[in-house]
Amino acid sequence: MTRIICIGGAHLDQIGRTHGKAKLHTSNPGTMTVHAGGVARNVASLLVRSGHAIGLLSVIGDDQDGQTLLSRCRSDGLSTELLHQVPGRETARYLAIEDEAGDLVTAIAAMDIYSALSADLISTHADIIQQASLVFADTNCSADALDWLASLAPRPFLAVDAVSIAKARRLENSLTAFDLVFCNRSEALSLLSCDATSTEELASQIQAIGCKRALITDGPNPIACLEGDTIEMIPVTAIAQVSATGAGDALIAGVLSGHVNGQSLANSVRSALSTARLALQQLGSLTTDHISS
């Protein structure tokens, strides 16, 4: 059985949705929901359905939110042996405000606990990580943790998600060492510090610095898919969106599942887009029922 390790964010997503057009500097009538979230946790939870053993390496606080996450991970079928509870710290929480169309207006990430996702912590699991077939990390990990992963030898296939403009900079020293990079257009611009305007141009730039494979998304616009010497633009089918939260994680899970099953990157993307479309049509992150093996 293939062993996949996901390293990074595991927190609660609190999503506020306005009933009408969002107005700044005042209160907005709407609804509030809370879901288990975090890029690494979401991807791990979706990959459970691929039929492989999935481990989640992350940190949670010694609070009720941490217990809630622990319970949810177990109910999703995830191994929690790599989840570390940090005494005296609060579990990370992400607050998103979305308008009535499901588009993100603004967000707050209360995630100080992720400073504990360091090279010192992750390296204590070196044997498990090196024995895995695939390791996926997100940039909720510290820069030194990402550098440590990138320097592993021997090592499994390594994939990474840039997460946000600010956190993408943690890949400054290790970007080209990862076998597959996931990012959106804004994150790619932050990583490359270039004047490219299109995702295709950005894919060419990231190829030029030595990246082997990359996916660069741009909302409803085509995805730039870099694999080896080829850059392919893959269309994204327009759908009625309910929420943007979790769609990127669903795409990542689908692509990684395709990779493990021997698909090319482009074909993995095409298959994964159906999973991402499901995420866009519901509020909150997807459950394990939404990805096929």
N, C-alpha and C positions, 0 to 999 in steps of 0.2 A: 504493500500500500504506500502510495506517495505521501510524504510528509511535507506540509507547507507551514511555514512560520510567518505570522504577521506581527510586525513590531511597530508600535506607535500609539496613536490616540484611542482611548476608551473613556467616553464620558457621556453625560446626558445632554441631549439636544432639547432645548425649550423653544418652541416655535410659536411666535405671535403672528396672527393673521388678521389684517384689517378687513372690515366688512366692505369698505369702499376704498377710494383712492387714498393712499397714505399721505398724511399731512405732517410736516415737520414742526417741531417746537410746540406741540400740543398733544393731548391724549387722543387716541383713536379707538373707537368702538371696534371690538373684534373678539377673537377666540385665542385660547392658549392651550397648547398640548405639550406633553413631555414624552420623549422617546429615548431609548438607548442609542448612542451615536459614537462618533469618533471614526476617522477614516479606517484605521487598521481594524478596529472592531467590526465595522460594517462590512468590510471586505471579507474578513474571516467568517463572519456569520453567514454571508452569502455563499462562500466557497464550501461550506459544510455539505451542501447538496451535490457537490462534484464527486462525492464518494471517496474522498481522500481524508487523511488525518490532518486536522487543522489545530495549530497551537497559537495562542495569542499572548504576546509578551508586551505587557504594559504596566502602568502603575495606577492604583486607586487609593483614595483616602480611607481613614478609619472612621467613616461616617455612614449615614443611612444611604446616601447616593452610591457609595461604594458597595454596600450590601445589595442594593437594587441591581447594579451592573453585574455583580458576581452571579446573582441569581439568574439574570437574563442570559448571560453567556452560557451558563450550564444548561438552561432550558433550550438554547439554540444548538446544543451538542458540541460546544467548544471545550477543549482542554483548558483548564484554568491553572494548571501547575506553574505556568510562567507569569501569572498575574501577581504583582507585588503590592502588598498593602503598606502604605507609608505612614507610620505613626505621626499624629499631630498635623496631618495635612488634609485639605479638603479635596474631594474628588473633582476633577475638571468638569466644567459646565459651559455649554455653548448656547447663547441666546440669539436667535435670529428673528428679525422683524420682516415679514413678507407682506406685500400688498395683496389686493383681492385677486390678482392674476397669478399669484404664487411666485412672483419675482422678488429677489432679496432687496430690501431697502437699506438695512444696516444690520450689523451683528456685533456682539461682544463675546470674546473668548476669555473666560476666566480659567486659565490653564497653567498657573504657576507650578503645579505639581509635576508638570512634564520636564522640569529641570532635573528631576530624578531619573529620567530616561537617558542616562549617560553611558559613556563607554565603560565605566567601571561596573555598572549594573549589567548591561547587556553582555559584556565579556564573560560574566560568570556562567553564561549558558553557551559558551563557545562550542562545546562538543555537540549539543543539540542542533545549533544553527548550522554547523558544518556538515552534519549528517542529513540535513533536509535536502529535498530536491529543488525547492524554490523558497526564497525568502522575499517577502514584500515588506518594505518599510515606508513610513511617512515622515515628513519633516517636523512632526511633533517631537521626534527624537532630537537630542542635542546635536550640534555640529560635530562634536568629537565622537559621538556614537555612530554617526553616518560615516565619518572618516574611518572608524574602526571596522565597520562592516565592509567598506570598500577595499580595505587592505588585507582582508582574509585570504589565506592561501593554505590548503585548497579551499574552495568555496562553492556554494551552490549558485544557481541562477539568481541574480539579484535585481529586483525591480523596486522603483521608488516613486512616490507621488510628492509633488512640490507643495501641495496643500494651500498655500497662500503666497501673496507677493512678499510679505515680510519673512516668512519661514523658508521660502525658496532659497534665500541667501545662505542658508545653512549647508547647501550643496556646493558652495563655492570651490572647495578643495577636492570634492569627490565625484562630481557630476559625471565625468566621462568614464568612471570606473564601473558604474551601474550598467547592467545589461539591457534595461528597459526603463525609460523615464516617462512618467505621466505628468503633464502640466497643461494649463490653459494659456491662452495668448498673453494675458497680463503677466503671468508667472514666468513665461518664457522670455518676455522682454526684460524682466528683472534679472533673470539668470544670465542673459547674454549681454545686457547693456549695449544693445545695438539699435540702429535706426530702421530695422525691417518693419514693414507694416502688415503684411499678410502672414497667415500661419504657414503657408508654403515657403515663404522666404525665411521664416524663423526655423523651419525644419531644415532648410539648407544650411543655415548658420550653425545649428546645433550639430549637424552632420560634420561640418567643417572643423569643429573643435575636437571631434573624435568620438561622439556618441554613436553607438551601434544601432540602437532602436529608440524611437520616441513617438509618443502620441501627443499632439498639440490640439486642444479643443478650442472652440470659439463660439459657445452658445449654440444657436441653431444653424450656424455655418458649417461647411464641410470640415472634417477632421483631417489634419495633416498626419500621415502615417509614414514614418521613416523606418525602413528596415534595410540595412546594408547600404547598397548604392542606389536604392529606389525610394522615391517619395511619391506617395499616392494620396490623392485627395478623395476622401470617402464621404458621400453626402449623408446628411442627417435629415430623416423624414420629419416634416412638420406635424405636430400633434397638439391637441388641446392640453395645456399644462395646468396641473393643480399645484405642484410645489417643485422648486428647484433643488430642495434639500435632499441629498442622497443619490442623485442621478449620476454624479461623477464616480462615486464609490461603486455603484452598480456596474458602470462601464468597466472599471478596473477589474472587478471580480469576474466579469464575463470574459475579458481579454486573458486574464491569468488562467482561467479554466480552459480556454481554448489552447493556450500555450502548453499546458500540462498534457492535453489530449493530442498534441502534435500538429496543431493548425499553424498556418503562417500568421504573422501579425495582422495583416489586412483582413484575412478571413475571420480571425478571432474578433476583430472590431465589428465586422458586419453582424456576427452572431450576438455579440455583446450589446449592440444597440437596441435590441428588443428588450433586454433587461433594463437598460437605462430608460427606455420609453415608459416602462411600467412604473419606475420611480417617479417620473415626472407627472404621472397621473394619480398619485396618491400623496397624502400628507404624512411626512415622516419617513424614516429609512425603511427599506424593504425588509421583508422577512425571508427566511430560508426557503420558502416555497416558490420564490420567483426566479431561481436560476436552475437551469437543467445541467445534467452531467454531460 
